[in-house]
Amino acid sequence: MDKIAVIGAGVSGLSTAQLLLTKGFHPVVFERESVPGGLIKCKRIDGSLFHTCGGHVFNSKRQDVLEWFWSKFQREEEFSKADRNSVVFLDDTGDTIIPYPIENHAYLLDADIQKHFIDDLLTMANAENQYPNNFEDFLRGRFGETLYKLYFQPYNEKVWRRNLRQVPISWLIGKLPMPSVEEIIFNNFNHVEEKTFVHSTFWYEKKDGSQFIANRLADGLDVIYSQDIQHIEYDGHYWHILGGTFDKVIFCGNIKDLVKAIKGVDVSAYSERIETLEYHGTTAVFCEIDKTPYSWIYQPSRNHESHRIICTGNFASSNNDRSMPINRSTATIEFTDKVPMNDIINNLAKMPLHPKYLAHQYNKYTYPIQDNNTRDMIQNLKEFLTPFGFYFTGRFADWEYYNMDVAIGAAIDLVSTLNK
Ligand SMILES: Cc1cc2nc3c(=O)[nH]c(=O)nc-3n(C[C@H](O)[C@H](O)[C@H](O)COP(=O)(O)OP(=O)(O)OC[C@H]3O[C@@H](n4cnc5c(N)ncnc54)[C@H](O)[C@@H]3O)c2cc1C
């Protein structure tokens, strides 16, 4: 039986290992942390559930992913289904609230803003269709100058922390709504809610948030925790990791570590380009806030640095400790990159919903940033390593903006190519 080393016990590594097990392989998973989950890890703070990164919810557009996922869980007993209820807070008080996505709800904006937006739509309808060169061009071209200035620019400058002209657009495909002028007008006339997003409706665990997913997927696997794998050596036939011998390796960590860890196969031609790959981190601040009916709140305000509130306390009643006052709930408040403690506290004081700080965690790698060559370069490296029995998949292995379900889909695709 082929023995396969899987590096990383995030969603990608865990689902890869489960799929390998079903196929009759013998996977051994190595994880540097003491618990499974990677980005989807959660922990309890004062009895309430802190998603240490984001506030993960699940759904998928791929039928095979859904079937595989629900073969691991009891859907109705262990999960609840919810409709996304997301809004944009256009001011700091939380008084001007527009449902998300803002372009479908322009009829709720002030009359003057609506008139400017209608002018924009007329201009856009008559403009020649040009492929945008960068994110700013895309946003202006797709949503018009008025909504760009009101929401898209300030919100995205907080997310990206750079001039939006410097943001490439290849990552966007399939991630953002791409409505035509006709669709925007139709959606406004008919008050149409956005239903094309993968998370327009979503599933959420009744207990323990996304940690529940990680724990279940780790069940029955041979996982070796607290082992940071920095040396993966090929001897011409087999791979050696921590004294163990493997026929194949599937790496589900970060590609920047991958090229440093591989010995015995020369990947130096890729090192420099991989070293320069860009990324963002996120500071996830766990707070108690005033109770709202929302799932996500987008914040374009320039008066503070947080761009999004994920109202995780609304996702499951077990996410709030029993002592939580009825008019309060828990949430993850997100900031791009590393924010020091005193800045966090200063920012919270400027935000709506009276956030009270409970805990925070900075995750260095959360959003991969691609340039126009990233996908080709990574595909080339895959093709180079495959004959040696070395494979990789995952959000930071593939440097792709994967959601959990897409990471599972990529694992399904990879494992389907492996034969004993
Ligand atoms: C803010 C935010 C919100 C998100 N919200 C959602 C959502 O609501 N729904 C959704 O579906 N997706 C969401 N996602 C995406 C989701 O987090 C990812 O798709 C998924 O977690 C990726 O899993 P992964 O296994 O590829 O990577 P990771 O979770 O990064 O896992 C990698 C694992 O490998 C381990 N590792 C790395 N290197 C080594 C090494 N050398 N040795 C040993 N172990 C190693 C790490 O410790 C880690 O456990 C969100 C992402 C972010 C950043």
The ligand as an SDF file (V2000), in Angstrom:
LIG
                    3D

 53 58  0  0  0  0  0  0  0  0999 V2000
  -10.7410   35.9610    6.6850 C   0  0  0  0  0  0  0  0  0  0  0  0
  -11.1450   34.7170    5.9610 C   0  0  0  0  0  0  0  0  0  0  0  0
  -12.4640   34.3230    5.9440 C   0  0  0  0  0  0  0  0  0  0  0  0
  -12.8510   33.1740    5.2520 C   0  0  0  0  0  0  0  0  0  0  0  0
  -14.1610   32.8010    5.2640 N   0  0  0  0  0  0  0  0  0  0  0  0
  -14.5400   31.6700    4.6180 C   0  0  0  0  0  0  0  0  0  0  0  0
  -15.8950   31.2290    4.6700 C   0  0  0  0  0  0  0  0  0  0  0  0
  -16.7450   31.8410    5.3110 O   0  0  0  0  0  0  0  0  0  0  0  0
  -16.2140   30.0750    3.9950 N   0  0  0  0  0  0  0  0  0  0  0  0
  -15.2800   29.3650    3.3000 C   0  0  0  0  0  0  0  0  0  0  0  0
  -15.6440   28.3290    2.7170 O   0  0  0  0  0  0  0  0  0  0  0  0
  -13.9930   29.7530    3.2570 N   0  0  0  0  0  0  0  0  0  0  0  0
  -13.6030   30.8780    3.8940 C   0  0  0  0  0  0  0  0  0  0  0  0
  -12.2810   31.2560    3.8810 N   0  0  0  0  0  0  0  0  0  0  0  0
  -11.2980   30.4210    3.1590 C   0  0  0  0  0  0  0  0  0  0  0  0
  -10.8010   29.2290    4.0220 C   0  0  0  0  0  0  0  0  0  0  0  0
  -10.2170   29.7090    5.1880 O   0  0  0  0  0  0  0  0  0  0  0  0
   -9.7700   28.4230    3.2310 C   0  0  0  0  0  0  0  0  0  0  0  0
  -10.2950   27.9890    2.0140 O   0  0  0  0  0  0  0  0  0  0  0  0
   -9.2840   27.1710    3.9550 C   0  0  0  0  0  0  0  0  0  0  0  0
   -9.1940   27.3260    5.3290 O   0  0  0  0  0  0  0  0  0  0  0  0
   -7.9390   26.7860    3.3530 C   0  0  0  0  0  0  0  0  0  0  0  0
   -7.4690   25.6110    3.9540 O   0  0  0  0  0  0  0  0  0  0  0  0
   -6.0110   25.0850    3.6140 P   0  0  0  0  0  0  0  0  0  0  0  0
   -5.9030   23.7600    4.2610 O   0  0  0  0  0  0  0  0  0  0  0  0
   -5.7620   25.2000    2.1650 O   0  0  0  0  0  0  0  0  0  0  0  0
   -5.0020   26.1190    4.2990 O   0  0  0  0  0  0  0  0  0  0  0  0
   -4.7270   26.4410    5.8240 P   0  0  0  0  0  0  0  0  0  0  0  0
   -5.9950   26.5580    6.5610 O   0  0  0  0  0  0  0  0  0  0  0  0
   -3.7930   27.5960    5.8220 O   0  0  0  0  0  0  0  0  0  0  0  0
   -4.0160   25.1370    6.3760 O   0  0  0  0  0  0  0  0  0  0  0  0
   -2.6410   24.8700    6.2310 C   0  0  0  0  0  0  0  0  0  0  0  0
   -2.2440   23.9900    7.4050 C   0  0  0  0  0  0  0  0  0  0  0  0
   -0.9310   23.4870    7.1850 O   0  0  0  0  0  0  0  0  0  0  0  0
   -0.1590   23.6420    8.3370 C   0  0  0  0  0  0  0  0  0  0  0  0
    1.2320   23.7330    7.8810 N   0  0  0  0  0  0  0  0  0  0  0  0
    1.7220   24.6380    7.0000 C   0  0  0  0  0  0  0  0  0  0  0  0
    3.0200   24.4010    6.7720 N   0  0  0  0  0  0  0  0  0  0  0  0
    3.3550   23.3390    7.5220 C   0  0  0  0  0  0  0  0  0  0  0  0
    4.5720   22.6370    7.7070 C   0  0  0  0  0  0  0  0  0  0  0  0
    5.7010   22.9740    7.0690 N   0  0  0  0  0  0  0  0  0  0  0  0
    4.6020   21.5770    8.5710 N   0  0  0  0  0  0  0  0  0  0  0  0
    3.4660   21.2210    9.2240 C   0  0  0  0  0  0  0  0  0  0  0  0
    2.2920   21.8550    9.0860 N   0  0  0  0  0  0  0  0  0  0  0  0
    2.2370   22.9060    8.2360 C   0  0  0  0  0  0  0  0  0  0  0  0
   -0.7010   24.9030    8.9820 C   0  0  0  0  0  0  0  0  0  0  0  0
   -0.3860   24.9680   10.3700 O   0  0  0  0  0  0  0  0  0  0  0  0
   -2.1820   24.7510    8.7190 C   0  0  0  0  0  0  0  0  0  0  0  0
   -2.8270   24.0060    9.7210 O   0  0  0  0  0  0  0  0  0  0  0  0
  -11.8760   32.4090    4.5620 C   0  0  0  0  0  0  0  0  0  0  0  0
  -10.5470   32.8080    4.5790 C   0  0  0  0  0  0  0  0  0  0  0  0
  -10.1650   33.9430    5.2700 C   0  0  0  0  0  0  0  0  0  0  0  0
   -8.7330   34.3390    5.2810 C   0  0  0  0  0  0  0  0  0  0  0  0
  1  2  1  0
  2  3  1  0
  2 52  2  0
  3  4  2  0
  4  5  1  0
  4 50  1  0
  5  6  2  0
  6  7  1  0
  6 13  1  0
  7  8  2  0
  7  9  1  0
  9 10  1  0
 10 11  2  0
 10 12  1  0
 12 13  2  0
 13 14  1  0
 14 15  1  0
 14 50  1  0
 15 16  1  0
 16 17  1  0
 16 18  1  0
 18 19  1  0
 18 20  1  0
 20 21  1  0
 20 22  1  0
 22 23  1  0
 23 24  1  0
 24 25  2  0
 24 26  1  0
 24 27  1  0
 27 28  1  0
 28 29  2  0
 28 30  1  0
 28 31  1  0
 31 32  1  0
 32 33  1  0
 33 34  1  0
 33 48  1  0
 34 35  1  0
 35 36  1  0
 35 46  1  0
 36 37  1  0
 36 45  1  0
 37 38  2  0
 38 39  1  0
 39 40  1  0
 39 45  2  0
 40 41  1  0
 40 42  2  0
 42 43  1  0
 43 44  2  0
 44 45  1  0
 46 47  1  0
 46 48  1  0
 48 49  1  0
 50 51  2  0
 51 52  1  0
 52 53  1  0
M  END
$$$$
